């Protein structure tokens, strides 16, 4: 057995060119319970949590086959409402057959929302979209970085699962990374590092590249310069050019 870690994805090869891909995400203090800090519906909490894990898997080029939810809330009503949010996410990926399993907390009363969600997928080794960015390629951002209360107030600006599948199908798209709590700059510079490249930022950007992207509200993608012009038509969300990958003295 061979195990490989690519960003937030774990790939397990068992004497074959096909890998099992595992991603996960967790949430805490976001929901409609008494001690939750950010107040949103249980459906939205669960949808956005599973979106993060599914988005990581789709970005790599893998096909999701199962979702497992560990919900630290009672089954009725909060657990059922969160499961509805997860099912909504799965329904937005009609190209895949995705099984759902999970558990709730019915032994103890809960006053704050918590959950951990794991997604399992499969991918052929030759289809892994990693370390394929070259000097001269561009980095772009789909969507807008949002988190906390700002996210729930501007939800229409955030990427949703159909956006992730649309982005992955963009002709010429190379690498794709959802942006979470570490921010845009971290993800862009990690792509550069993984490919042995440097990066030149655009002079003026309409957001702080260091702020959290919340639950994958936006996504960094790389592609050749020639492919940038037609990007917005694929999602209808904001597309921002971040800069260019460049050679370094180490290569």
C-alpha positions, 0 to 999 in steps of 0.5 A: 500500500502507498499513501500520498498526501496532496494538499488536504487530500490523502490518496491511498494506492493498493497495488493499483493505479487507482487511488482512494481519495479521502478529504474531510472538514469540521465545523463548530459553533456555527448553527442555530443553537444557544451557544453558537457564535455565528447564527445560520440554519443547520442546513446551511452549516452542513451544506457548507461543511460538506462543500469544503470536503467535496470541493477539495476532492473535485479540485484534484480531479477525483470522483466522490463515491461516499460521504460520512457525517459525524454530527455532534447534535441530536437527531431530531430536529437539528441532525435531520436538518443538517442531513437535509443540507448534506443531501442538497449538496449531493443532489447538486452533483448528478454526475456522481453516485454518492452514498451517505452514512453517519451518526448523531449524538443522542446520549447527551443534550447539546447546546452548540453545533459541531460536526465532522464530515469525511468524503471518499472518492476514487481517481486514476493516478494519471488523472491527478491534477497536481504539479502541472503549473509552468512558468508563464501560467496565470493564477486566477480567483473564482469567487470572493473571500468571505468568512464568519457573518460576512459569509452568511450575509453575502452568500450569493457571492460565494462558490457553490458545488455546481461552480466547482464542477464547472471550474474543473471542466474549464478547457486548459485548466491546470491546478485548482485549490479551494481557499479556506482559513489559510487564505488566498496568498497561502494557497497561491504560494503553495502551488508555486512552491510545489511546482518549484516556481516563484510568483508575481502578484498583480499590483492592485487586488480588491481584497486582502489575500491573507484573509480567510476564505471561510468554507471554500467561498472562493477557489484559486486556479491556474491556467495558461494566459491564453485561457483567461479571457473567457473564464467568467462565463463558466460560473457567473461569479467574480473572476480576478487575475492574481498574477503570474508564475515565474522561474526562480534561480533554483530551476 
